[in-house]
Amino acid sequence: MNVKVEKWSLLYAILKQYFKLIHKIFYKRFVIEGVKNIPKDKTIIFAPNHQNAVMDPLAIIFSTPYQIVFLARGDTFKKPAVAKIFYNLKILPIFRQRDGKEALKKNEEIFNISVNVLKHNKPFCLFPEAQHNPVRRLRILKKGIQRIAFQALEETNYNLDIAIIPTGIYYDDKFNSLATLHIQYGKPIFIKDYIDFYKQNPQKATMALRNEMTKRIKPLMIDIQNKEHYHLIEFLRDFANNIVRKKLNLKKNQKNKFKADKIIIEKIEKAIEQDNQKVLKIKQNWEDLINLFKDNIKNYDNKIYKSLTATSLIIKSLIYIITFPLFVTGFLINFLPYFIIKKVIKKIVKDPQFFSTIKFGAGAVLYPVYYLIISIFLVIFINNIYLIVLLILLMPVSAIAAKYYYHYIKKFFSDLQFTLLNKSIKQKIKTKQDTIIKDITDIVDK
């Protein structure tokens, strides 16, 4: 395999700037922490949790200034044209047992190329879980990073100064755009601290490094270890976050939301160990609340519902009525690429973890091509250059505006549905919400 992924790539640099712009549009909020923890004078290996297919490596690429080399699932390299694109983007294949013995033999060459990347002091990233994870839990880490790091040390006579950067990636919604993406880089793990241990006992050193990586990654991600009550905990950390955050006197931002999440999870998992009956009571109230939501509120989410005030209802209604023509314009202009992407996801994508990847990738290619075709027609049929420029600018702007409009009006209609419910149903929902909040608050206080 004759690939030079360690070399600086002009194509990579150009594509990075383009897709970084699309990435900023795709996510409503992109929070980056701990970049200062990445040493500039070391050979870097990023070790992130893996939640969301290709969106995870993009999060690392767009939050650092480097041209990073990645390892990806080998089965995606089957077509030569696709493989060539990946190699140009500094992505190498790594094969698993399910890919067959012949494919596994190729890993030796991949590891050698990876080691060569490190020997050239180029940044490298390998997801130590070895596959993306549909739940918010860190899987048992594999040996890929340790093997590559120690092999690189041996081949450089232990002179290479390698730093592993534990990395946590969080999405409040893995499947859709306009979500929050939060990435945290932890304190580095220096491989030189394991050299003596490795020379004495390579296997134990490998295990010790894996354990340290696990220990460092867990605080940087949402890690719900309790499998029996996973869905309950996942609901509660989201549902009760604002209440707990305020109780802890934390300002409203993503960093503090994450802190509150971690506290809620820790306290609930501890409560399960100490008093499982209390948690079962909360679980019953949660199930009752979800059933009330399902029966009465379309597109409900994990939030505490309160009736809209008359003033809020009037103001929001007026805003959505006035801006409705902008939504219709944006929807009609951009309907074709939107429809194609939606159909592709529905018919082709079987793994939900790839939903946002396909939306992002297909959108980044399809919309510009569509806009280019429309622009050609505008130039042919309209003589006014100022009008042409205005219409061309209107296309992407209207797409973004329509997306935000739809995103927020769905929430408004959910609030409106709750507001218009009869008093008895609203009281049942309020009672269940208040009971759950009280129980969670009591648990957090302990």
C-alpha positions in Angstrom: 0.0 0.0 0.0 1.8 3.0 -1.3 0.3 5.9 0.7 2.1 8.9 2.2 -0.5 10.1 4.7 2.2 11.7 6.9 2.8 14.4 4.2 1.0 17.7 4.3 -1.9 17.7 1.8 -3.2 20.8 -0.1 -6.4 18.9 -0.9 -6.9 18.1 2.8 -6.3 21.8 3.7 -8.8 23.1 1.1 -11.5 20.5 2.0 -11.0 21.2 5.7 -11.8 24.9 5.3 -14.9 24.1 3.2 -16.3 21.4 5.4 -15.5 23.4 8.5 -17.8 26.2 7.3 -20.6 23.6 6.6 -19.9 22.1 10.1 -20.5 25.5 11.7 -23.9 25.8 9.9 -24.8 22.1 10.7 -24.5 22.5 14.5 -26.2 25.1 16.5 -23.5 25.1 19.1 -19.9 23.7 19.0 -18.2 24.0 22.4 -14.5 23.2 22.6 -12.6 22.7 25.9 -9.1 21.7 26.8 -7.2 22.6 23.6 -4.4 23.8 25.8 -3.9 20.3 27.1 -2.6 19.3 23.6 1.2 19.7 23.8 2.8 21.3 20.8 6.2 19.7 21.3 5.0 16.0 21.5 3.9 13.4 19.0 0.1 13.3 19.5 -2.3 10.4 19.5 -6.0 11.4 20.1 -8.1 8.8 22.0 -11.8 9.8 21.8 -15.0 8.0 22.7 -17.0 7.1 19.6 -20.7 8.2 19.5 -21.5 9.3 16.0 -19.8 7.7 13.0 -17.9 10.1 10.8 -19.1 13.2 12.8 -16.7 12.2 15.6 -13.5 12.5 13.6 -14.8 15.7 12.0 -15.3 17.1 15.5 -11.6 16.5 16.2 -10.5 17.8 12.8 -12.4 21.1 13.1 -11.4 21.8 16.7 -7.7 21.5 16.1 -5.3 23.0 13.6 -3.7 19.7 12.5 -3.9 17.4 9.5 -4.7 14.3 11.5 -4.4 10.7 10.3 -7.3 8.4 11.2 -8.1 4.7 11.1 -11.6 3.7 9.9 -13.6 0.5 9.4 -12.0 -1.5 6.6 -15.2 -2.6 5.0 -15.8 1.0 3.8 -12.6 0.8 1.6 -14.0 -2.0 -0.7 -14.5 0.2 -3.7 -11.2 1.5 -5.1 -12.6 5.0 -5.9 -13.8 5.4 -2.3 -10.5 4.0 -0.9 -8.6 6.6 -3.0 -10.7 9.4 -1.6 -10.1 8.2 1.9 -6.4 7.9 1.5 -6.2 11.5 0.2 -8.1 12.5 3.3 -5.6 10.7 5.5 -7.9 7.9 6.5 -6.6 4.4 6.7 -8.5 1.1 6.9 -8.4 -1.1 10.0 -10.0 -4.5 9.8 -12.0 -6.6 12.3 -12.5 -10.3 12.8 -15.8 -10.1 11.1 -14.0 -8.9 7.9 -12.3 -12.3 7.6 -8.8 -13.7 8.1 -7.4 -12.3 4.8 -8.6 -8.8 5.7 -7.0 -9.1 9.2 -3.6 -9.9 7.6 -3.7 -6.4 6.1 -3.7 -4.8 9.6 0.0 -5.4 10.0 0.8 -3.1 7.1 -1.7 -0.5 8.4 0.0 -0.6 11.8 3.4 -0.1 10.1 2.0 3.0 8.2 0.5 4.3 11.5 3.8 3.9 13.3 5.5 5.8 10.4 3.1 8.6 10.9 4.2 8.9 14.5 7.8 8.7 13.6 7.3 11.8 11.4 5.8 13.5 14.4 2.4 13.8 12.8 -0.9 13.7 14.8 -2.8 10.5 14.8 -6.3 9.4 16.0 -7.7 6.0 16.7 -11.0 5.4 18.5 -10.0 3.0 21.2 -13.5 1.5 21.5 -13.0 0.2 17.9 -16.6 0.9 16.9 -19.2 3.6 17.4 -21.5 3.1 20.4 -25.3 3.8 20.2 -25.5 4.4 24.0 -23.8 6.9 26.2 -21.3 4.5 27.7 -17.6 3.8 27.3 -17.0 0.3 25.9 -14.0 -1.8 26.9 -11.0 -0.2 25.1 -9.1 -2.3 22.6 -5.3 -2.5 22.2 -4.8 -0.6 19.0 -3.4 2.6 20.4 -1.1 0.9 22.8 0.2 -1.4 20.1 1.0 1.4 17.7 2.5 3.7 20.4 4.8 1.0 21.9 5.8 -0.2 18.4 6.7 3.3 17.5 8.8 3.6 20.6 10.7 0.4 19.9 11.5 1.4 16.3 12.9 4.8 17.5 15.0 3.3 20.3 12.5 4.8 22.8 13.3 8.3 21.8 9.9 9.3 20.5 8.0 11.5 22.9 4.4 10.4 22.5 1.4 12.0 24.3 -2.0 10.3 24.2 -4.8 12.9 24.5 -8.0 11.4 26.2 -10.9 13.0 24.4 -14.6 13.2 25.2 -17.3 13.9 22.5 -20.9 14.8 23.4 -24.0 15.4 21.3 -27.3 16.4 22.7 -28.9 14.9 19.6 -26.7 12.5 17.5 -29.2 12.2 14.7 -30.1 15.7 13.6 -28.6 19.1 12.7 -28.9 22.2 14.9 -27.7 20.1 17.8 -25.1 20.9 20.4 -21.6 19.3 20.0 -19.2 19.5 22.9 -15.7 18.2 22.7 -13.2 18.1 25.7 -9.5 17.3 25.5 -8.1 16.0 28.8 -4.6 16.1 30.3 -2.1 14.1 28.2 -0.8 10.6 29.1 2.9 10.4 28.4 4.1 7.1 27.0 7.6 7.7 28.4 6.1 7.0 31.9 5.5 3.4 30.7 8.8 2.6 29.1 10.4 0.8 32.0 7.2 -1.1 32.7 6.9 -2.1 29.0 10.5 -3.3 28.9 9.9 -5.6 31.9 6.4 -6.8 30.9 4.9 -5.6 27.6 1.5 -7.2 28.3 1.0 -5.7 31.7 2.2 -2.3 30.5 -0.4 -2.5 27.7 -3.1 -3.3 30.2 -2.0 -0.5 32.5 -2.0 2.0 29.7 -5.5 0.9 28.7 -6.8 1.3 32.2 -5.3 4.8 32.5 -6.9 5.8 29.2 -10.3 4.4 30.4 -9.9 6.4 33.7 -9.1 9.6 31.8 -11.8 9.4 29.1 -14.7 8.6 31.4 -14.8 12.1 33.0 -14.9 13.8 29.6 -18.0 12.0 28.3 -21.5 11.1 29.4 -20.9 7.6 30.7 -23.9 5.7 32.1 -22.7 2.4 33.3 -25.9 1.0 34.8 -27.4 -1.1 32.0 -30.7 -2.0 33.7 -31.8 1.5 34.3 -29.9 3.1 31.4 -33.0 4.7 29.7 -34.3 6.1 33.0 -31.0 7.7 33.8 -30.6 9.1 30.3 -34.1 10.7 30.6 -33.5 12.1 34.1 -30.1 13.7 33.3 -31.7 15.6 30.5 -35.1 16.3 32.2 -33.7 17.5 35.5 -30.6 19.2 34.3 -31.8 22.8 34.5 -33.2 22.3 38.0 -30.0 20.7 39.3 -27.8 23.3 37.5 -29.7 26.1 39.2 -29.5 24.4 42.5 -25.7 24.1 42.2 -25.6 27.8 41.2 -24.1 27.1 37.8 -24.6 29.6 35.0 -26.5 28.5 31.9 -24.0 27.2 29.4 -23.0 23.9 27.9 -20.0 23.4 30.1 -22.2 23.7 33.2 -24.9 21.6 31.7 -22.3 18.8 31.3 -21.2 19.2 34.9 -24.8 18.9 36.1 -25.3 15.8 33.9 -22.3 14.1 35.4 -23.5 14.9 39.0 -27.0 13.6 38.2 -25.7 10.3 36.7 -23.3 9.8 39.6 -25.9 10.4 42.2 -28.6 8.2 40.6 -26.2 5.3 40.0 -25.2 5.5 43.7 -28.8 5.7 44.8 -29.5 2.5 42.8 -26.9 0.7 44.7 -28.2 2.0 48.1 -31.9 2.1 47.7 -33.2 0.5 44.5 -36.8 0.7 45.6 -36.7 4.5 45.5 -35.3 4.4 42.0 -38.0 1.9 40.9 -40.6 4.4 42.2 -39.0 7.2 40.1 -39.0 4.8 37.1 -42.7 4.2 37.5 -43.5 7.9 37.6 -41.2 8.4 34.6 -43.1 5.7 32.6 -46.4 7.3 33.6 -45.2 10.7 32.5 -44.0 9.4 29.2 -47.4 7.8 28.5 -49.1 11.1 29.3 -46.7 12.9 26.9 -47.4 10.3 24.2 -51.1 10.6 24.5 -51.3 14.4 24.6 -48.2 16.1 23.1 -46.9 15.5 19.6 -43.1 15.7 19.2 -42.7 15.9 23.0 -39.1 16.0 24.3 -37.4 15.6 27.7 -38.4 18.9 29.1 -40.5 20.3 31.9 -43.7 21.6 30.3 -45.3 24.8 31.6 -48.3 26.7 30.1 -47.5 29.6 27.8 -48.5 33.0 29.3 -50.9 35.1 27.2 -48.2 37.6 26.4 -45.7 34.8 25.4 -48.4 33.1 23.2 -49.3 36.4 21.4 -45.7 37.5 20.8 -44.5 34.0 19.6 -47.5 33.6 17.4 -47.0 36.9 15.8 -43.3 36.2 15.2 -44.1 32.8 13.5 -46.9 34.3 11.4 -44.8 37.2 10.2 -41.8 35.0 9.4 -43.9 32.2 7.8 -43.4 33.5 4.2 -39.6 33.3 4.8 -40.0 29.6 5.8 -42.1 28.8 2.8 -39.7 30.6 0.5 -36.7 28.6 2.0 -38.6 25.4 1.9 -39.7 25.7 -1.8 -36.3 26.8 -3.0 -34.5 24.0 -1.2 -37.1 21.3 -1.4 -35.3 19.1 -4.0 -32.0 18.5 -2.3 -33.8 18.2 1.1 -36.2 15.6 -0.4 -33.3 13.6 -2.0 -31.3 13.4 1.2 -34.3 12.4 3.2 -35.1 9.6 0.7 -31.5 8.4 0.7 -31.5 8.1 4.5 -34.8 6.3 4.6 -34.0 3.8 1.9 -30.2 3.2 2.2 -29.0 4.0 5.8 -29.7 1.1 8.1 -27.6 2.2 11.0 -29.1 5.3 12.8 -25.6 6.3 13.9 -25.0 7.3 10.3 -28.0 9.6 10.0 -26.2 12.9 10.8 -23.1 11.8 8.8 -25.2 11.3 5.6 -27.1 14.5 6.2 -23.9 16.4 6.6 -21.9 14.8 3.8 -24.7 14.6 1.3 -25.8 18.2 2.1 -22.3 19.5 1.7 -22.1 18.1 -1.8 -25.7 18.2 -3.0 -26.8 21.7 -2.0 -23.8 23.4 -3.8 -24.4 21.4 -6.9 -28.1 22.3 -6.8 -27.3 26.0 -6.2 -24.8 26.0 -9.1 -27.4 24.5 -11.5 -30.0 27.1 -10.4 -27.4 29.9 -10.8 -26.7 28.9 -14.4 -30.4 29.2 -15.2 -30.6 32.6 -13.4 -27.7 33.8 -15.5 -29.3 32.6 -18.7 -32.8 34.0 -18.1 -32.2 37.2 -16.0 -30.2 40.1 -17.3 -30.0 42.1 -14.0 -26.7 41.1 -12.3 -27.7 42.6 -9.0 -30.9 40.5 -8.9 -28.9 37.4 -9.9 -26.4 37.9 -7.0 -29.3 38.6 -4.6 -31.1 35.4 -5.6 -27.9 33.3 -5.4 -27.2 34.6 -1.9 -30.9 34.0 -0.9 -30.7 30.2 -1.6 -28.4 29.1 1.2 -29.6 31.8 3.6 -33.2 30.7 3.0 -32.3 27.1 3.7 -30.7 27.9 7.0 -33.6 30.2 8.0 -36.2 27.5 7.1 -34.3 24.9 9.1 -34.2 27.1 12.2 -37.9 28.1 11.7 -39.0 24.5 11.6 -36.8 23.6 14.5 -38.3 26.2 16.8 -41.9 26.1 15.7 -42.0 22.4 16.5 -41.1 23.3 20.1 -43.6 26.1 20.1 -46.4 23.8 19.0 -45.5 21.3 21.7 -45.8 24.1 24.3 -49.1 25.2 22.7 -50.5 21.7 22.9 -49.7 21.5 26.6 -51.2 25.0 27.1 -54.4 23.9 25.5 -54.8 20.6 27.4 -57.8 20.4 29.7 -57.0 21.2 33.4 -57.2 17.6 34.6 -54.6 16.3 32.1 -52.3 19.3 32.7 -52.5 18.7 36.5 -51.6 15.0 36.1 -48.6 16.0 34.0 -47.6 18.7 36.4 -47.9 16.4 39.4 -45.8 13.7 37.8 -43.2 16.3 36.8 -43.0 17.8 40.3 -42.8 14.4 41.9 -39.9 13.3 39.7 -38.1 16.6 40.2 -38.5 16.4 44.0 -37.2 12.8 44.0 -34.2 13.7 41.9 -33.4 16.8 43.9 -33.5 14.7 47.1 -31.0 12.2 45.5 -28.7 15.0 44.4 -28.8 16.6 47.9 -27.5 13.4 49.5 
